[in-house]
């Protein structure tokens, strides 16, 4: 998208600024019942996991710690 707007070196721009912006963004919240559902699956022995295009290092910025403990 940035390249389409004529921004020079868009990939470098994202590498320099994206992580910092994402890390300092407002906290995230789960929809009601999500954690209960994940824990019920885990308690039944159902495998859970996370699928995302984000780098693994960014997961702690995107998800609450309880989800990371449950699903990773």
CHARMM internal coordinates of N, CA and C (Angstrom, degrees):
IC EDIT
DIST 1 N 1 CA 1.4430
DIST 1 CA 1 C 1.5304
ANGL 1 N 1 CA 1 C 110.21
DIST 1 C 2 N 1.3172
ANGL 1 CA 1 C 2 N 115.99
DIHE 1 N 1 CA 1 C 2 N -44.51
DIST 2 N 2 CA 1.4634
ANGL 1 C 2 N 2 CA 118.68
DIHE 1 CA 1 C 2 N 2 CA -179.53
DIST 2 CA 2 C 1.5209
ANGL 2 N 2 CA 2 C 111.22
DIHE 1 C 2 N 2 CA 2 C -62.73
DIST 2 C 3 N 1.3349
ANGL 2 CA 2 C 3 N 115.88
DIHE 2 N 2 CA 2 C 3 N -39.63
DIST 3 N 3 CA 1.4707
ANGL 2 C 3 N 3 CA 119.58
DIHE 2 CA 2 C 3 N 3 CA 178.51
DIST 3 CA 3 C 1.5270
ANGL 3 N 3 CA 3 C 109.83
DIHE 2 C 3 N 3 CA 3 C -61.92
DIST 3 C 4 N 1.3218
ANGL 3 CA 3 C 4 N 116.70
DIHE 3 N 3 CA 3 C 4 N -40.19
DIST 4 N 4 CA 1.4556
ANGL 3 C 4 N 4 CA 121.13
DIHE 3 CA 3 C 4 N 4 CA 178.60
DIST 4 CA 4 C 1.5183
ANGL 4 N 4 CA 4 C 113.10
DIHE 3 C 4 N 4 CA 4 C -62.96
DIST 4 C 5 N 1.3265
ANGL 4 CA 4 C 5 N 115.19
DIHE 4 N 4 CA 4 C 5 N -26.34
DIST 5 N 5 CA 1.4652
ANGL 4 C 5 N 5 CA 120.39
DIHE 4 CA 4 C 5 N 5 CA 177.99
DIST 5 CA 5 C 1.5234
ANGL 5 N 5 CA 5 C 112.24
DIHE 4 C 5 N 5 CA 5 C -87.22
DIST 5 C 6 N 1.3508
ANGL 5 CA 5 C 6 N 116.04
DIHE 5 N 5 CA 5 C 6 N -0.62
DIST 6 N 6 CA 1.4572
ANGL 5 C 6 N 6 CA 120.16
DIHE 5 CA 5 C 6 N 6 CA 178.16
DIST 6 CA 6 C 1.5216
ANGL 6 N 6 CA 6 C 114.65
DIHE 5 C 6 N 6 CA 6 C 86.36
DIST 6 C 7 N 1.3285
ANGL 6 CA 6 C 7 N 117.74
DIHE 6 N 6 CA 6 C 7 N 13.38
DIST 7 N 7 CA 1.4616
ANGL 6 C 7 N 7 CA 120.69
DIHE 6 CA 6 C 7 N 7 CA 178.84
DIST 7 CA 7 C 1.5277
ANGL 7 N 7 CA 7 C 108.48
DIHE 6 C 7 N 7 CA 7 C -72.12
DIST 7 C 8 N 1.3349
ANGL 7 CA 7 C 8 N 117.88
DIHE 7 N 7 CA 7 C 8 N 124.61
DIST 8 N 8 CA 1.4546
ANGL 7 C 8 N 8 CA 119.55
DIHE 7 CA 7 C 8 N 8 CA 179.16
DIST 8 CA 8 C 1.5367
ANGL 8 N 8 CA 8 C 111.51
DIHE 7 C 8 N 8 CA 8 C -70.87
DIST 8 C 9 N 1.3151
ANGL 8 CA 8 C 9 N 116.87
DIHE 8 N 8 CA 8 C 9 N 138.26
DIST 9 N 9 CA 1.4714
ANGL 8 C 9 N 9 CA 124.10
DIHE 8 CA 8 C 9 N 9 CA 176.58
DIST 9 CA 9 C 1.5392
ANGL 9 N 9 CA 9 C 112.19
DIHE 8 C 9 N 9 CA 9 C 55.10
DIST 9 C 10 N 1.3169
ANGL 9 CA 9 C 10 N 118.03
DIHE 9 N 9 CA 9 C 10 N 56.00
DIST 10 N 10 CA 1.4712
ANGL 9 C 10 N 10 CA 119.97
DIHE 9 CA 9 C 10 N 10 CA -175.64
DIST 10 CA 10 C 1.5287
ANGL 10 N 10 CA 10 C 113.69
DIHE 9 C 10 N 10 CA 10 C -62.78
DIST 10 C 11 N 1.3311
ANGL 10 CA 10 C 11 N 118.07
DIHE 10 N 10 CA 10 C 11 N -33.94
DIST 11 N 11 CA 1.4702
ANGL 10 C 11 N 11 CA 119.55
DIHE 10 CA 10 C 11 N 11 CA -179.89
DIST 11 CA 11 C 1.5213
ANGL 11 N 11 CA 11 C 111.33
DIHE 10 C 11 N 11 CA 11 C -65.28
DIST 11 C 12 N 1.3087
ANGL 11 CA 11 C 12 N 116.41
DIHE 11 N 11 CA 11 C 12 N -41.55
DIST 12 N 12 CA 1.4661
ANGL 11 C 12 N 12 CA 120.01
DIHE 11 CA 11 C 12 N 12 CA 178.07
DIST 12 CA 12 C 1.5197
ANGL 12 N 12 CA 12 C 110.80
DIHE 11 C 12 N 12 CA 12 C -65.43
DIST 12 C 13 N 1.3013
ANGL 12 CA 12 C 13 N 116.63
DIHE 12 N 12 CA 12 C 13 N -38.91
DIST 13 N 13 CA 1.4585
ANGL 12 C 13 N 13 CA 121.56
DIHE 12 CA 12 C 13 N 13 CA 178.83
DIST 13 CA 13 C 1.5183
ANGL 13 N 13 CA 13 C 110.55
DIHE 12 C 13 N 13 CA 13 C -59.74
DIST 13 C 14 N 1.3305
ANGL 13 CA 13 C 14 N 116.26
DIHE 13 N 13 CA 13 C 14 N -45.24
DIST 14 N 14 CA 1.4649
ANGL 13 C 14 N 14 CA 120.42
DIHE 13 CA 13 C 14 N 14 CA 179.50
DIST 14 CA 14 C 1.5217
ANGL 14 N 14 CA 14 C 110.95
DIHE 13 C 14 N 14 CA 14 C -63.64
DIST 14 C 15 N 1.3331
ANGL 14 CA 14 C 15 N 117.58
DIHE 14 N 14 CA 14 C 15 N -42.20
DIST 15 N 15 CA 1.4644
ANGL 14 C 15 N 15 CA 120.49
DIHE 14 CA 14 C 15 N 15 CA 179.84
DIST 15 CA 15 C 1.5214
ANGL 15 N 15 CA 15 C 111.64
DIHE 14 C 15 N 15 CA 15 C -61.52
DIST 15 C 16 N 1.3120
ANGL 15 CA 15 C 16 N 117.00
DIHE 15 N 15 CA 15 C 16 N -38.74
DIST 16 N 16 CA 1.4618
ANGL 15 C 16 N 16 CA 121.36
DIHE 15 CA 15 C 16 N 16 CA -176.42
DIST 16 CA 16 C 1.5246
ANGL 16 N 16 CA 16 C 111.94
DIHE 15 C 16 N 16 CA 16 C -75.78
DIST 16 C 17 N 1.3377
ANGL 16 CA 16 C 17 N 117.71
DIHE 16 N 16 CA 16 C 17 N -41.34
DIST 17 N 17 CA 1.4591
ANGL 16 C 17 N 17 CA 120.50
DIHE 16 CA 16 C 17 N 17 CA -169.93
DIST 17 CA 17 C 1.5162
ANGL 17 N 17 CA 17 C 115.63
DIHE 16 C 17 N 17 CA 17 C -108.62
DIST 17 C 18 N 1.3191
ANGL 17 CA 17 C 18 N 119.42
DIHE 17 N 17 CA 17 C 18 N -24.28
DIST 18 N 18 CA 1.4626
ANGL 17 C 18 N 18 CA 120.69
DIHE 17 CA 17 C 18 N 18 CA -173.45
DIST 18 CA 18 C 1.5181
ANGL 18 N 18 CA 18 C 112.11
DIHE 17 C 18 N 18 CA 18 C -63.67
DIST 18 C 19 N 1.3328
ANGL 18 CA 18 C 19 N 118.27
DIHE 18 N 18 CA 18 C 19 N -49.36
DIST 19 N 19 CA 1.4609
ANGL 18 C 19 N 19 CA 120.17
DIHE 18 CA 18 C 19 N 19 CA -178.31
DIST 19 CA 19 C 1.5274
ANGL 19 N 19 CA 19 C 111.86
DIHE 18 C 19 N 19 CA 19 C -60.41
DIST 19 C 20 N 1.2953
ANGL 19 CA 19 C 20 N 117.05
DIHE 19 N 19 CA 19 C 20 N -43.96
DIST 20 N 20 CA 1.4679
ANGL 19 C 20 N 20 CA 119.90
DIHE 19 CA 19 C 20 N 20 CA -179.88
DIST 20 CA 20 C 1.5268
ANGL 20 N 20 CA 20 C 111.12
DIHE 19 C 20 N 20 CA 20 C -62.96
DIST 20 C 21 N 1.3138
ANGL 20 CA 20 C 21 N 116.88
DIHE 20 N 20 CA 20 C 21 N -41.79
DIST 21 N 21 CA 1.4645
ANGL 20 C 21 N 21 CA 120.22
DIHE 20 CA 20 C 21 N 21 CA 179.59
DIST 21 CA 21 C 1.5241
ANGL 21 N 21 CA 21 C 110.79
DIHE 20 C 21 N 21 CA 21 C -66.93
DIST 21 C 22 N 1.3024
ANGL 21 CA 21 C 22 N 117.09
DIHE 21 N 21 CA 21 C 22 N -42.97
DIST 22 N 22 CA 1.4529
ANGL 21 C 22 N 22 CA 120.98
DIHE 21 CA 21 C 22 N 22 CA -178.98
DIST 22 CA 22 C 1.5221
ANGL 22 N 22 CA 22 C 111.79
DIHE 21 C 22 N 22 CA 22 C -67.03
DIST 22 C 23 N 1.3273
ANGL 22 CA 22 C 23 N 116.45
DIHE 22 N 22 CA 22 C 23 N -40.39
DIST 23 N 23 CA 1.4645
ANGL 22 C 23 N 23 CA 120.98
DIHE 22 CA 22 C 23 N 23 CA -178.32
DIST 23 CA 23 C 1.5234
ANGL 23 N 23 CA 23 C 112.41
DIHE 22 C 23 N 23 CA 23 C -66.06
DIST 23 C 24 N 1.3057
ANGL 23 CA 23 C 24 N 117.18
DIHE 23 N 23 CA 23 C 24 N -28.49
DIST 24 N 24 CA 1.4640
ANGL 23 C 24 N 24 CA 119.84
DIHE 23 CA 23 C 24 N 24 CA -177.30
DIST 24 CA 24 C 1.5243
ANGL 24 N 24 CA 24 C 112.83
DIHE 23 C 24 N 24 CA 24 C -101.28
DIST 24 C 25 N 1.3278
ANGL 24 CA 24 C 25 N 117.48
DIHE 24 N 24 CA 24 C 25 N 3.64
DIST 25 N 25 CA 1.4595
ANGL 24 C 25 N 25 CA 120.80
DIHE 24 CA 24 C 25 N 25 CA 179.00
DIST 25 CA 25 C 1.5241
ANGL 25 N 25 CA 25 C 109.91
DIHE 24 C 25 N 25 CA 25 C -67.05
DIST 25 C 26 N 1.3031
ANGL 25 CA 25 C 26 N 115.13
DIHE 25 N 25 CA 25 C 26 N 162.92
DIST 26 N 26 CA 1.4699
ANGL 25 C 26 N 26 CA 120.74
DIHE 25 CA 25 C 26 N 26 CA 179.85
DIST 26 CA 26 C 1.5213
ANGL 26 N 26 CA 26 C 110.39
DIHE 25 C 26 N 26 CA 26 C -58.23
DIST 26 C 27 N 1.3140
ANGL 26 CA 26 C 27 N 116.61
DIHE 26 N 26 CA 26 C 27 N 152.92
DIST 27 N 27 CA 1.4641
ANGL 26 C 27 N 27 CA 122.13
DIHE 26 CA 26 C 27 N 27 CA -179.78
DIST 27 CA 27 C 1.5113
ANGL 27 N 27 CA 27 C 112.95
DIHE 26 C 27 N 27 CA 27 C -60.84
DIST 27 C 28 N 1.2964
ANGL 27 CA 27 C 28 N 115.00
DIHE 27 N 27 CA 27 C 28 N 161.57
DIST 28 N 28 CA 1.4525
ANGL 27 C 28 N 28 CA 120.42
DIHE 27 CA 27 C 28 N 28 CA -179.82
DIST 28 CA 28 C 1.5204
ANGL 28 N 28 CA 28 C 110.30
DIHE 27 C 28 N 28 CA 28 C -105.54
DIST 28 C 29 N 1.3159
ANGL 28 CA 28 C 29 N 115.65
DIHE 28 N 28 CA 28 C 29 N 156.05
DIST 29 N 29 CA 1.4650
ANGL 28 C 29 N 29 CA 121.45
DIHE 28 CA 28 C 29 N 29 CA 176.98
DIST 29 CA 29 C 1.5110
ANGL 29 N 29 CA 29 C 108.66
DIHE 28 C 29 N 29 CA 29 C -133.55
DIST 29 C 30 N 1.3166
ANGL 29 CA 29 C 30 N 115.25
DIHE 29 N 29 CA 29 C 30 N 147.46
DIST 30 N 30 CA 1.4556
ANGL 29 C 30 N 30 CA 120.65
DIHE 29 CA 29 C 30 N 30 CA 176.25
DIST 30 CA 30 C 1.5190
ANGL 30 N 30 CA 30 C 109.79
DIHE 29 C 30 N 30 CA 30 C -87.00
DIST 30 C 31 N 1.3158
ANGL 30 CA 30 C 31 N 115.62
DIHE 30 N 30 CA 30 C 31 N 154.60
DIST 31 N 31 CA 1.4590
ANGL 30 C 31 N 31 CA 119.36
DIHE 30 CA 30 C 31 N 31 CA 171.20
DIST 31 CA 31 C 1.5235
ANGL 31 N 31 CA 31 C 108.08
DIHE 30 C 31 N 31 CA 31 C -67.23
DIST 31 C 32 N 1.3237
ANGL 31 CA 31 C 32 N 117.76
DIHE 31 N 31 CA 31 C 32 N 149.97
DIST 32 N 32 CA 1.4613
ANGL 31 C 32 N 32 CA 120.18
DIHE 31 CA 31 C 32 N 32 CA 178.33
DIST 32 CA 32 C 1.5318
ANGL 32 N 32 CA 32 C 110.98
DIHE 31 C 32 N 32 CA 32 C -54.67
DIST 32 C 33 N 1.3121
ANGL 32 CA 32 C 33 N 115.45
DIHE 32 N 32 CA 32 C 33 N 135.74
DIST 33 N 33 CA 1.4584
ANGL 32 C 33 N 33 CA 121.59
DIHE 32 CA 32 C 33 N 33 CA 176.86
DIST 33 CA 33 C 1.5146
ANGL 33 N 33 CA 33 C 115.79
DIHE 32 C 33 N 33 CA 33 C 89.72
DIST 33 C 34 N 1.3285
ANGL 33 CA 33 C 34 N 118.13
DIHE 33 N 33 CA 33 C 34 N -12.69
DIST 34 N 34 CA 1.4672
ANGL 33 C 34 N 34 CA 120.08
DIHE 33 CA 33 C 34 N 34 CA -177.38
DIST 34 CA 34 C 1.5224
ANGL 34 N 34 CA 34 C 111.36
DIHE 33 C 34 N 34 CA 34 C -63.19
DIST 34 C 35 N 1.3135
ANGL 34 CA 34 C 35 N 117.06
DIHE 34 N 34 CA 34 C 35 N -48.81
DIST 35 N 35 CA 1.4668
ANGL 34 C 35 N 35 CA 119.35
DIHE 34 CA 34 C 35 N 35 CA -177.44
DIST 35 CA 35 C 1.5227
ANGL 35 N 35 CA 35 C 110.96
DIHE 34 C 35 N 35 CA 35 C -65.15
DIST 35 C 36 N 1.3281
ANGL 35 CA 35 C 36 N 117.43
DIHE 35 N 35 CA 35 C 36 N -40.46
DIST 36 N 36 CA 1.4684
ANGL 35 C 36 N 36 CA 120.53
DIHE 35 CA 35 C 36 N 36 CA 177.16
DIST 36 CA 36 C 1.5246
ANGL 36 N 36 CA 36 C 110.45
DIHE 35 C 36 N 36 CA 36 C -60.19
DIST 36 C 37 N 1.3166
ANGL 36 CA 36 C 37 N 116.48
DIHE 36 N 36 CA 36 C 37 N -42.05
DIST 37 N 37 CA 1.4595
ANGL 36 C 37 N 37 CA 120.58
DIHE 36 CA 36 C 37 N 37 CA 178.82
DIST 37 CA 37 C 1.5153
ANGL 37 N 37 CA 37 C 112.44
DIHE 36 C 37 N 37 CA 37 C -65.08
DIST 37 C 38 N 1.3274
ANGL 37 CA 37 C 38 N 116.82
DIHE 37 N 37 CA 37 C 38 N -43.55
DIST 38 N 38 CA 1.4621
ANGL 37 C 38 N 38 CA 120.35
DIHE 37 CA 37 C 38 N 38 CA 178.15
DIST 38 CA 38 C 1.5222
ANGL 38 N 38 CA 38 C 111.53
DIHE 37 C 38 N 38 CA 38 C -63.27
DIST 38 C 39 N 1.3174
ANGL 38 CA 38 C 39 N 116.43
DIHE 38 N 38 CA 38 C 39 N -42.01
DIST 39 N 39 CA 1.4678
ANGL 38 C 39 N 39 CA 119.64
DIHE 38 CA 38 C 39 N 39 CA 179.96
DIST 39 CA 39 C 1.5266
ANGL 39 N 39 CA 39 C 111.12
DIHE 38 C 39 N 39 CA 39 C -67.42
DIST 39 C 40 N 1.3291
ANGL 39 CA 39 C 40 N 117.48
DIHE 39 N 39 CA 39 C 40 N -37.36
DIST 40 N 40 CA 1.4643
ANGL 39 C 40 N 40 CA 120.43
DIHE 39 CA 39 C 40 N 40 CA 177.64
DIST 40 CA 40 C 1.5260
ANGL 40 N 40 CA 40 C 110.11
DIHE 39 C 40 N 40 CA 40 C -62.88
DIST 40 C 41 N 1.3249
ANGL 40 CA 40 C 41 N 117.42
DIHE 40 N 40 CA 40 C 41 N -42.12
DIST 41 N 41 CA 1.4618
ANGL 40 C 41 N 41 CA 120.94
DIHE 40 CA 40 C 41 N 41 CA 176.68
DIST 41 CA 41 C 1.5253
ANGL 41 N 41 CA 41 C 111.22
DIHE 40 C 41 N 41 CA 41 C -62.31
DIST 41 C 42 N 1.3119
ANGL 41 CA 41 C 42 N 115.93
DIHE 41 N 41 CA 41 C 42 N -46.35
DIST 42 N 42 CA 1.4628
ANGL 41 C 42 N 42 CA 120.39
DIHE 41 CA 41 C 42 N 42 CA -179.56
DIST 42 CA 42 C 1.5267
ANGL 42 N 42 CA 42 C 110.75
DIHE 41 C 42 N 42 CA 42 C -62.81
DIST 42 C 43 N 1.3244
ANGL 42 CA 42 C 43 N 117.17
DIHE 42 N 42 CA 42 C 43 N -42.95
DIST 43 N 43 CA 1.4666
ANGL 42 C 43 N 43 CA 121.09
DIHE 42 CA 42 C 43 N 43 CA -179.15
DIST 43 CA 43 C 1.5250
ANGL 43 N 43 CA 43 C 112.52
DIHE 42 C 43 N 43 CA 43 C -64.52
DIST 43 C 44 N 1.3281
ANGL 43 CA 43 C 44 N 117.03
DIHE 43 N 43 CA 43 C 44 N -25.70
DIST 44 N 44 CA 1.4662
ANGL 43 C 44 N 44 CA 121.62
DIHE 43 CA 43 C 44 N 44 CA 177.08
DIST 44 CA 44 C 1.5247
ANGL 44 N 44 CA 44 C 111.94
DIHE 43 C 44 N 44 CA 44 C -85.96
DIST 44 C 45 N 1.3284
ANGL 44 CA 44 C 45 N 115.87
DIHE 44 N 44 CA 44 C 45 N -2.29
DIST 45 N 45 CA 1.4566
ANGL 44 C 45 N 45 CA 119.52
DIHE 44 CA 44 C 45 N 45 CA 179.77
DIST 45 CA 45 C 1.5133
ANGL 45 N 45 CA 45 C 114.78
DIHE 44 C 45 N 45 CA 45 C 87.46
DIST 45 C 46 N 1.3087
ANGL 45 CA 45 C 46 N 116.36
DIHE 45 N 45 CA 45 C 46 N 9.78
DIST 46 N 46 CA 1.4576
ANGL 45 C 46 N 46 CA 120.79
DIHE 45 CA 45 C 46 N 46 CA 178.47
DIST 46 CA 46 C 1.5234
ANGL 46 N 46 CA 46 C 109.49
DIHE 45 C 46 N 46 CA 46 C -76.44
DIST 46 C 47 N 1.3064
ANGL 46 CA 46 C 47 N 116.17
DIHE 46 N 46 CA 46 C 47 N 131.29
DIST 47 N 47 CA 1.4624
ANGL 46 C 47 N 47 CA 120.34
DIHE 46 CA 46 C 47 N 47 CA 178.52
DIST 47 CA 47 C 1.5276
ANGL 47 N 47 CA 47 C 109.67
DIHE 46 C 47 N 47 CA 47 C -69.55
DIST 47 C 48 N 1.2989
ANGL 47 CA 47 C 48 N 116.61
DIHE 47 N 47 CA 47 C 48 N 137.30
DIST 48 N 48 CA 1.4567
ANGL 47 C 48 N 48 CA 122.03
DIHE 47 CA 47 C 48 N 48 CA 175.84
DIST 48 CA 48 C 1.5173
ANGL 48 N 48 CA 48 C 108.15
DIHE 47 C 48 N 48 CA 48 C -126.24
DIST 48 C 49 N 1.2859
ANGL 48 CA 48 C 49 N 116.58
DIHE 48 N 48 CA 48 C 49 N 159.58
DIST 49 N 49 CA 1.4546
ANGL 48 C 49 N 49 CA 120.58
DIHE 48 CA 48 C 49 N 49 CA 178.59
DIST 49 CA 49 C 1.5150
ANGL 49 N 49 CA 49 C 110.16
DIHE 48 C 49 N 49 CA 49 C -164.50
DIST 49 C 50 N 1.3053
ANGL 49 CA 49 C 50 N 115.29
DIHE 49 N 49 CA 49 C 50 N 176.24
DIST 50 N 50 CA 1.4558
ANGL 49 C 50 N 50 CA 122.14
DIHE 49 CA 49 C 50 N 50 CA -179.84
DIST 50 CA 50 C 1.5173
ANGL 50 N 50 CA 50 C 108.83
DIHE 49 C 50 N 50 CA 50 C -116.82
DIST 50 C 51 N 1.3133
ANGL 50 CA 50 C 51 N 116.27
DIHE 50 N 50 CA 50 C 51 N 135.64
DIST 51 N 51 CA 1.4559
ANGL 50 C 51 N 51 CA 121.58
DIHE 50 CA 50 C 51 N 51 CA 176.62
DIST 51 CA 51 C 1.5204
ANGL 51 N 51 CA 51 C 106.88
DIHE 50 C 51 N 51 CA 51 C -123.32
DIST 51 C 52 N 1.3061
ANGL 51 CA 51 C 52 N 116.24
DIHE 51 N 51 CA 51 C 52 N 120.67
DIST 52 N 52 CA 1.4534
ANGL 51 C 52 N 52 CA 121.05
DIHE 51 CA 51 C 52 N 52 CA -178.42
DIST 52 CA 52 C 1.5225
ANGL 52 N 52 CA 52 C 109.51
DIHE 51 C 52 N 52 CA 52 C -156.44
DIST 52 C 53 N 1.3015
ANGL 52 CA 52 C 53 N 115.72
DIHE 52 N 52 CA 52 C 53 N 156.34
DIST 53 N 53 CA 1.4530
ANGL 52 C 53 N 53 CA 120.48
DIHE 52 CA 52 C 53 N 53 CA 173.57
DIST 53 CA 53 C 1.5247
ANGL 53 N 53 CA 53 C 111.48
DIHE 52 C 53 N 53 CA 53 C -86.98
DIST 53 C 54 N 1.3222
ANGL 53 CA 53 C 54 N 116.69
DIHE 53 N 53 CA 53 C 54 N -5.76
DIST 54 N 54 CA 1.4591
ANGL 53 C 54 N 54 CA 120.79
DIHE 53 CA 53 C 54 N 54 CA -179.83
DIST 54 CA 54 C 1.5257
ANGL 54 N 54 CA 54 C 110.60
DIHE 53 C 54 N 54 CA 54 C -74.70
DIST 54 C 55 N 1.3235
ANGL 54 CA 54 C 55 N 116.31
DIHE 54 N 54 CA 54 C 55 N 153.89
DIST 55 N 55 CA 1.4611
ANGL 54 C 55 N 55 CA 121.23
DIHE 54 CA 54 C 55 N 55 CA 173.87
DIST 55 CA 55 C 1.5238
ANGL 55 N 55 CA 55 C 109.03
DIHE 54 C 55 N 55 CA 55 C -64.33
DIST 55 C 56 N 1.3118
ANGL 55 CA 55 C 56 N 116.22
DIHE 55 N 55 CA 55 C 56 N 145.42
DIST 56 N 56 CA 1.4678
ANGL 55 C 56 N 56 CA 121.33
DIHE 55 CA 55 C 56 N 56 CA -179.83
DIST 56 CA 56 C 1.5317
ANGL 56 N 56 CA 56 C 111.47
DIHE 55 C 56 N 56 CA 56 C -56.25
DIST 56 C 57 N 1.3115
ANGL 56 CA 56 C 57 N 117.54
DIHE 56 N 56 CA 56 C 57 N -33.79
DIST 57 N 57 CA 1.4666
ANGL 56 C 57 N 57 CA 121.07
DIHE 56 CA 56 C 57 N 57 CA -179.62
DIST 57 CA 57 C 1.5298
ANGL 57 N 57 CA 57 C 112.37
DIHE 56 C 57 N 57 CA 57 C -64.47
DIST 57 C 58 N 1.3132
ANGL 57 CA 57 C 58 N 117.80
DIHE 57 N 57 CA 57 C 58 N -17.95
DIST 58 N 58 CA 1.4683
ANGL 57 C 58 N 58 CA 121.52
DIHE 57 CA 57 C 58 N 58 CA -178.86
DIST 58 CA 58 C 1.5217
ANGL 58 N 58 CA 58 C 113.13
DIHE 57 C 58 N 58 CA 58 C -89.30
DIST 58 C 59 N 1.3142
ANGL 58 CA 58 C 59 N 118.40
DIHE 58 N 58 CA 58 C 59 N -10.87
DIST 59 N 59 CA 1.4661
ANGL 58 C 59 N 59 CA 120.28
DIHE 58 CA 58 C 59 N 59 CA -174.24
DIST 59 CA 59 C 1.5256
ANGL 59 N 59 CA 59 C 112.59
DIHE 58 C 59 N 59 CA 59 C -58.87
DIST 59 C 60 N 1.3239
ANGL 59 CA 59 C 60 N 117.53
DIHE 59 N 59 CA 59 C 60 N -37.93
DIST 60 N 60 CA 1.4696
ANGL 59 C 60 N 60 CA 119.05
DIHE 59 CA 59 C 60 N 60 CA -179.36
DIST 60 CA 60 C 1.5210
ANGL 60 N 60 CA 60 C 112.02
DIHE 59 C 60 N 60 CA 60 C -67.89
DIST 60 C 61 N 1.3056
ANGL 60 CA 60 C 61 N 118.09
DIHE 60 N 60 CA 60 C 61 N -17.82
DIST 61 N 61 CA 1.4660
ANGL 60 C 61 N 61 CA 120.99
DIHE 60 CA 60 C 61 N 61 CA 176.12
DIST 61 CA 61 C 1.5150
ANGL 61 N 61 CA 61 C 110.76
DIHE 60 C 61 N 61 CA 61 C -84.96
DIST 61 C 62 N 1.3313
ANGL 61 CA 61 C 62 N 116.80
DIHE 61 N 61 CA 61 C 62 N -22.42
DIST 62 N 62 CA 1.4558
ANGL 61 C 62 N 62 CA 121.56
DIHE 61 CA 61 C 62 N 62 CA -172.94
DIST 62 CA 62 C 1.5199
ANGL 62 N 62 CA 62 C 114.27
DIHE 61 C 62 N 62 CA 62 C -100.21
DIST 62 C 63 N 1.3332
ANGL 62 CA 62 C 63 N 116.62
DIHE 62 N 62 CA 62 C 63 N -25.79
DIST 63 N 63 CA 1.4627
ANGL 62 C 63 N 63 CA 120.53
DIHE 62 CA 62 C 63 N 63 CA -174.46
DIST 63 CA 63 C 1.5188
ANGL 63 N 63 CA 63 C 111.44
DIHE 62 C 63 N 63 CA 63 C -128.99
DIST 63 C 64 N 1.3172
ANGL 63 CA 63 C 64 N 117.65
DIHE 63 N 63 CA 63 C 64 N 146.29
DIST 64 N 64 CA 1.4594
ANGL 63 C 64 N 64 CA 120.69
DIHE 63 CA 63 C 64 N 64 CA 176.15
DIST 64 CA 64 C 1.5378
ANGL 64 N 64 CA 64 C 110.99
DIHE 63 C 64 N 64 CA 64 C -63.36
DIST 64 C 65 N 1.3269
ANGL 64 CA 64 C 65 N 118.06
DIHE 64 N 64 CA 64 C 65 N 151.44
DIST 65 N 65 CA 1.4627
ANGL 64 C 65 N 65 CA 121.94
DIHE 64 CA 64 C 65 N 65 CA -178.25
DIST 65 CA 65 C 1.5267
ANGL 65 N 65 CA 65 C 113.84
DIHE 64 C 65 N 65 CA 65 C -54.24
DIST 65 C 66 N 1.3192
ANGL 65 CA 65 C 66 N 117.95
DIHE 65 N 65 CA 65 C 66 N -36.22
DIST 66 N 66 CA 1.4790
ANGL 65 C 66 N 66 CA 120.63
DIHE 65 CA 65 C 66 N 66 CA -178.43
DIST 66 CA 66 C 1.5290
ANGL 66 N 66 CA 66 C 111.10
DIHE 65 C 66 N 66 CA 66 C -61.67
DIST 66 C 67 N 1.3160
ANGL 66 CA 66 C 67 N 117.47
DIHE 66 N 66 CA 66 C 67 N -37.20
DIST 67 N 67 CA 1.4589
ANGL 66 C 67 N 67 CA 120.65
DIHE 66 CA 66 C 67 N 67 CA 178.64
DIST 67 CA 67 C 1.5276
ANGL 67 N 67 CA 67 C 110.00
DIHE 66 C 67 N 67 CA 67 C -68.62
DIST 67 C 68 N 1.3081
ANGL 67 CA 67 C 68 N 116.85
DIHE 67 N 67 CA 67 C 68 N -41.21
DIST 68 N 68 CA 1.4625
ANGL 67 C 68 N 68 CA 120.01
DIHE 67 CA 67 C 68 N 68 CA 179.77
DIST 68 CA 68 C 1.5217
ANGL 68 N 68 CA 68 C 111.02
DIHE 67 C 68 N 68 CA 68 C -63.78
DIST 68 C 69 N 1.3312
ANGL 68 CA 68 C 69 N 117.47
DIHE 68 N 68 CA 68 C 69 N -39.28
DIST 69 N 69 CA 1.4685
ANGL 68 C 69 N 69 CA 120.59
DIHE 68 CA 68 C 69 N 69 CA 178.36
DIST 69 CA 69 C 1.5298
ANGL 69 N 69 CA 69 C 110.49
DIHE 68 C 69 N 69 CA 69 C -66.58
DIST 69 C 70 N 1.2897
ANGL 69 CA 69 C 70 N 116.50
DIHE 69 N 69 CA 69 C 70 N -35.44
DIST 70 N 70 CA 1.4616
ANGL 69 C 70 N 70 CA 121.53
DIHE 69 CA 69 C 70 N 70 CA -176.49
DIST 70 CA 70 C 1.5277
ANGL 70 N 70 CA 70 C 112.08
DIHE 69 C 70 N 70 CA 70 C -76.37
DIST 70 C 71 N 1.3051
ANGL 70 CA 70 C 71 N 116.83
DIHE 70 N 70 CA 70 C 71 N -39.48
DIST 71 N 71 CA 1.4639
ANGL 70 C 71 N 71 CA 120.26
DIHE 70 CA 70 C 71 N 71 CA -165.42
DIST 71 CA 71 C 1.5068
ANGL 71 N 71 CA 71 C 115.64
DIHE 70 C 71 N 71 CA 71 C -111.02
DIST 71 C 72 N 1.2889
ANGL 71 CA 71 C 72 N 119.81
DIHE 71 N 71 CA 71 C 72 N -3.04
DIST 72 N 72 CA 1.4628
ANGL 71 C 72 N 72 CA 119.08
DIHE 71 CA 71 C 72 N 72 CA -178.47
DIST 72 CA 72 C 1.4966
ANGL 72 N 72 CA 72 C 111.16
DIHE 71 C 72 N 72 CA 72 C -114.13
END
COOR INIT
IC SEED 1 N 1 CA 1 C
IC BUILD
